[in-house]
Amino acid sequence: RSSASQVEWVVKTGLPQNEGQDLHLNQDGVRSLQDAYRICEQSPDCVGFAFWPAHGNWYPKRKGTGFNPSTATFSQWRPGEVWEFHYIRQRAPAEASAPAATASQRQDAGYTKTQAPAAELVVGDSVEIKGLRGRPELNGRRAVVTSHDAAAGRFEVSLRGQGGERVRCKPENLLRVGGEADSGQPDAPLIEELDENQGPLLFPTLDEDDDDEKEERSE
């Protein structure tokens, strides 16, 4: 996800061994992941936050207090819990850059000059769905990236239009469109408005498995 000020959010599955120090921010009015992004962006001391999707809890972290994406190892070290770590690339120590792919490597990987490698997708990017076999009716639909499950190798996207259906896709089934990350918010926020008598309500997510994988599991 990027904003007009070119703030780029990176999402990792799991928590780093060094998250940095807690940062106390005013969390009044936070009803969605986009709200958490906004509040963190407004504080220059905020490098990112640990996020517990099951409960919608987020824990801001102070910039320059230990978190380093170049040396961090992300894991689910809290028993029985699944966490994510969201951070602003520009506020974290510079990551070691990987060597650029050659033209032949790009061709072998199946993308052209107008296609961004899936590894470059970030939360908030506008994408077009392509090549789905299990749900071909979604091919050509536009969506917004809402999360990345690195362990499962899937991106979760929210379809444009009414309803904002969530679908989990392989990287090769997503093509970033427009050249830059979308500055708007997804049509369906990750967390609905909180109810006084309930915890955060999460939208259901449909996992897209293509026919090849289904055939492999049946063999």
N, C-alpha and C positions, 0 to 999 in steps of 0.2 A: 504494500500500500504506500502510495506517495501522495503528498499534498502539494499545493501550489508552491510551497517553500522547499520542495524537493526533500521532504522527510521520508525516508524509506524504512519501512518496517520489515523485519525478518522474523519468521516464526520457526521455532525448533520444537520437535516433539521430545519431551523429557525436560529435566532440569539440569543446569550445569553444576559441577561440584563446587563452584564458587559463584554465587549469584550476586555478590556485592551486598552492601549494607541496605537495610530497609529505608525507604523514604516515605515520610508521612505526608500524604496529600489529602486535600478535601475531596472525599468520594461521594458527597451528596449529589444525587441526581444521576448516578451512573446506572443505566438500565441496559446497556449493550456494550459489546466489545468496542464499537466505534466511540462510545463515550469515554472508555478507558484510554483509547488512543489519544483522543482530544485533550484530556486532562494531562496526560504524560507529556504530550507535545508542548503544552503551555508552560510546563516547568522546565527550565533549562538544566536543572540538576537530575532530571529523570532520564535514565538510559533505557528503561524498559520495565517489564514486570513478569513475575511468575503468574500463571493463569491456570485455574482449576475449572475446566469446562463443565464438569458434572454439577458444580454448585454455583458457577458464575463468579467465584472469588478471584480477585487479582491483588497482587502484592508488589507495589512499585519499588524499584531499586535505584540507589543513588549512583550517578555517573562517577567513574574514576575510583571506585572502592573495591575493585577486585575482579569484576566480570571482564573476561577477555575472550572473544569468540575464536581467536586463533589457537588458543590453548584449551578451550573448554571441551569437555566430554559430556554429552547430554545423555541422561538415562532416567528411567522411572524408578527412582530409589525410595519412594514412599510406598510401602506395601499396600496393595489393593487400590491404589489411586493412579489416575492418568493425568499428567500435567503437561503444560506447554510453557515455553519461554519466548516472550515477544520482546524484541529490542530494536532500537533505532540505530541503523547502521552508522549514521554520521556521528553519533555520540559514543559509540563503542571504540575501543582501540582498533586500529586498522587491521583488517584480516589479510593474511598472506594470499596473494592473488594466484590463481591457477593459470598455467600457460594457455594462451588462446588456441582454439582449435584451428587446424589448417583447413583449406578449402575442401580437400578430399575427405577429411574427417567430418566436416559439416555435411558433405554430401552423403557419406556413409551413415551418418546419424539420422538422415531423413528430413532435414529442414533446409530451407532456402534462405536467401538474404533477407527476405521479408518476414521470416519466422524467427522468433526468439527461442533459444534452447529452453526446455521446460525448467531446468535448474535455476533459471533467472526469474521465474515467476515468483511474485511476492503477494501477500495479502492485499487486496484492493485492485489487482490487475484486471482489466477487461479481457475476456478471452472468448474464442469461438470454439464450440465443441465439434469434433470431427472424428470420423472413423469408428464410431461405436457400432458394435454388431448386436449387442443385446437389446439396445433401445435406439434403433436407427432414426426414430422420429425426432431425437434430440440433435442429430447432426445438423450443423448450420446455426443452431441457437446461440445467442450471446449470453454470457454469464459473467459473474464477478467472483474472483477467488476469495474465499472466506477463511480457509485454514489449510495447513499442509501436514499430513501424517507421514513423516519420513520413514517410520518403521514399516508401514503398510505400502509405501510407495504410491500414495494417492493424494490428489488435491481435492478439497471440497469446494464446490462452486455453487453459487446461488443464481438460478436462472433469472434473466430479465423478464419483466412482465408481471402480471397479476399472480399472486400466490407465492412467488419466489421459491419454487421447489429447490431443495438441496440435492445435489448429486455428487458422488465421489468418483473421480475419473483418474485414469493413468495419465502421466505427463504427456505421453505421445498423442493423447486424444484431446489436447488443449493447445490452441494457437492464440498467442497474445495478439490483440488487435489494437490499433490506434497508436502504436509506437511507444506510449508512455502509460504508466499505471493510472488507473481511473481515480479521480479525486473525489467522486461521489461516494455515497454509502450504498451497500448492497440493498436490494429491495426488501429482503427479509433479514432483520438483525439476528445475530446468533442467539441473543437472549431476549425474550419478550419482556414486556413491562412487568415489574414485580407485583405480586398480589400480597396483601397484608398477611394472609393466612397460609401462604405457600412459599417455597423457595423459588429460585429462578426457573422458568419453564423453558425447555429447550425444544427447538423445532426438530422434527424427525429428519434424518438424513438417509437418502437412498444410495446404496453402494452399487456402482456400475461394474459388473463382472462381464467381460466379453465372452463370446461363444468359445473361443479357444481355451480359456481357463476352465469353463464348464466341462468341455470335452476331456481336458486333462484330469479333472477330478473324478470323472466317471470311468476312466480307464483303470 
